[in-house]
């Protein structure tokens, strides 16, 4: 990411030197105005009305209860209002998100539903308006823990918006996918490398929801982490003291229907050392991916730990 910013800085300096600062500013403003016009044109093609969507997080890791993200999407002639006032209040555990992440989840969904050539800049945001009161799950107040905001809550925020707009533009939306990063974190001592300490953090891919007249994609990252790639077996086994016994598509996990969701994965690790500290942060254990238009739900998320012939779920 840092390298891309350095490259962008160098390109901007080149443009300013070539055309002058005044011309550069003029054209950057026009690019934003162009994005605004394109976004408003797309909004005019969405039937006006108020559409509701809801997605739930299993729990916050502290209290055994779900947390709902509720949205009312009001489509006007040239603007869209995302009203999250019905969303549950912030949690004690790390499933909260700051305001920017809540907005990003809604915007992520919209950019998946409109003309993909619209520039992603401030101009495209001008027709989009957000009502997220402070203290809500996706506008949490300090010092609420927010480590799962990006990896879990953002995904479900986007999915709630997608669900709402399925009533307005069914030919554009996708059903729910895995919508969890299924993070596995491990720490321990690598006895292969002179007892050096190590840490491992894995993001696992899942299936994308079925689409209009098309199946969903298999084994890809969800709304958060769409530029992330799957870890190869060769890399994980070289860097960390873990053996990959299985790494395969999860058969029939996409849900039944004429157009099915993509498949998730099964990955089985075996610890090669004496011990390790293992943690998981995922969602979709209790609420599996929801089907659309009479399609079936997808399979949920599971972690299994086996030790000395005993297993824990």
Number of C-alpha atoms within 10 A of each C-alpha: 5 7 8 9 10 11 10 12 11 11 12 14 12 12 13 14 11 11 10 12 13 9 13 16 12 10 11 11 14 13 18 20 17 16 22 23 18 18 25 19 16 16 21 14 12 17 14 17 14 19 18 19 20 19 25 22 20 19 20 20 13 10 10 9 12 16 21 21 27 21 27 22 25 19 21 16 15 17 19 22 17 22 19 23 17 15 22 17 19 23 23 15 16 20 29 31 28 22 19 11 20 29 22 17 23 24 21 20 22 20 16 15 17 17 13 9 9 19 17 14 14 14 21 22 16 17 17 21 15 17 13 21 17 15 19 23 28 30 23 24 17 9 7 19 18 24 15 21 22 22 25 27 32 29 29 29 33 26 29 27 28 28 26 22 26 20 17 17 14 17 12 14 25 25 26 29 35 32 29 27 24 23 18 16 15 15 16 19 19 21 13 11 12 8 11 10 11 15 15 15 13 15 20 23 27 28 29 29 31 28 20 15 10 13 19 22 20 21 21 23 25 23 26 21 15 10 9 13 12 12 12 10 14 10 9 16 14 10 13 21 20 18 16 15 11 13 13 13 17 18 12 14 21 32 22 16 16 13 17 27 34 27 29 27 21 17 13 15 15 13 12 15 15 9 11 15 10 14 11 13 20 21 28 22 15 14 17 20 28 20 23 20 11 10 17 18 23 30 24 17 19 13 15 8 13 10 7 5 6 7 9 8 7
